[in-house]
Amino acid sequence: MKPANIIISVVGAIIRVALIVLAVYAVYRGALLCYDYGYRIFTEPAISSGEGRTVTVAVTEDMSASDIGHLLENKGLIRDSRLFVLQYYLSEYLKDVKPGIFELNTSMTVEEMMEVMSLGDDDDGADQKTGE
């Protein structure tokens, strides 16, 4: 066998091993990310404990779950808007969130916020409660 053929075979083997290592690493990182999101969907705590801070948010009729998530994240009520979207689609409040002006608190969980937002202005005719 010629030395050039041996070098090409060794380099080819190194490249294949490197690609396999990269693929295994990508699958590992993906699995960790999926597990983290899956766990946080059902166990994400409120931003703060105790009294918290009350924030007024306005949800309009044309807002999607993603838009609401970005709004809540920008107001400091949630940590991750993408996680909110997953929580929304897996919650019992799917399609129940109504437009309106809501008083939400940083001590509320996402589920509690969705519960308040699902009441809407039609149910009680007044501004929404803070969930306390």
N, C-alpha and C positions, 0 to 999 in steps of 0.2 A: 504494500500500500504506500502511496506517495505521501510525503509529509503535508502537502497542501490538503489532501483529502482528510487526513487525520485532524488537522486544524479546523477545517470546515465542519466536521462531525462534532468536535468538542464544542465549538461556538454554537452550533445548532442545538446541542443538548443543553447548554447553559441558558440559551434563550427560552427553550421550552420549559425548563425548570423555573426560570424567572416569571414567565407568564402564568404558570400554575400557582406559584406563590402569590402573585398579584390577584389572581382569581379567588383563591382561598381567603385572602385578606379582605377583598371586596365583599364576599359573602358573609364573612365574620362581622365586618362593620355594619353591613345591612341588617343582619340578624339582631345585633345589639340595638340599632336604631329602632327597628320594628318592635322589639321587646319593650324598650323604653317608652315609646308612644303607646303601645298596648296597655302597659301598666298604668301610665299616667292618665289614660282616658277615664278610668274609673276611680283613681285615687288622688288626683291633683288637688292639693289643699288650696285654701283661700290665700290671697296675696298677703294678708295680715291677720293677726289674731286679735282678740279683744274688741274694742270699739270700732276700729277701722276708720276709713275716710269715706264720706258719702260723696258720690259723683252723679251728676245729672247727665243722662245720655238721651239722645233723640234718635229713634229708629223710624225710618221712613218705609213706606210700602214697597219701594223698588229695591231695597237693600237685600243682598244675598247673605247667606251664612258667612261667607268670606268677608264681606263688607262689615257685617256686625262684629266679626272677630277682630278685624283691624281697628274698628272704632273702640272696642273694649280694651285692646292692647295699648292703643295710643292714650287712652284715658287712665291707664295704670290699673285696670281692674283684673286683667289676666296676664299671664306670662307669654303665651304663645298663641297667635291667632290661628295657625294651622291646626293645633291641637283642639282649639275651640270648634273648628269646623267638623272634625271627627266626632267630638263629644256631642255636637248638635245632631248630626246624622244618626248617631247611635242612641240618642236619648228618647224618652217618651214625649218630649216636647217638639218633635219633628213636625214642621208645618203649623205649630201652634203659636209661635212667636208673632205678636201683633205689632203694628206700628204704634208709636206713641212716645211720650216723654217719661222716662223712668228714673227713679232715684235708686241707684245701686250702691253697694258698699264694698270696700276692699276686703271686708271680713266675710263676704259671701262666697260660696263655692259657685262654680259655673252652673251647676244644676239649680241652685237657688236663684241665680240671676235669670236663667231661662224660665223658671217658674214665675217670677215677677213679670217678665216680658210677655209671658203667654196670657196673663190676665187681660192686658190691653185696656184701653179707655172705655170700652163698651160694658165691661163687667161691673164697674163700681162708679163710673162717672166722675172720678176725681183723679188727682195725681197718684202715681203708684207708691206703694209702701216700700220700705227698705228691707223687708223680709224679716223684721225683728218681731 
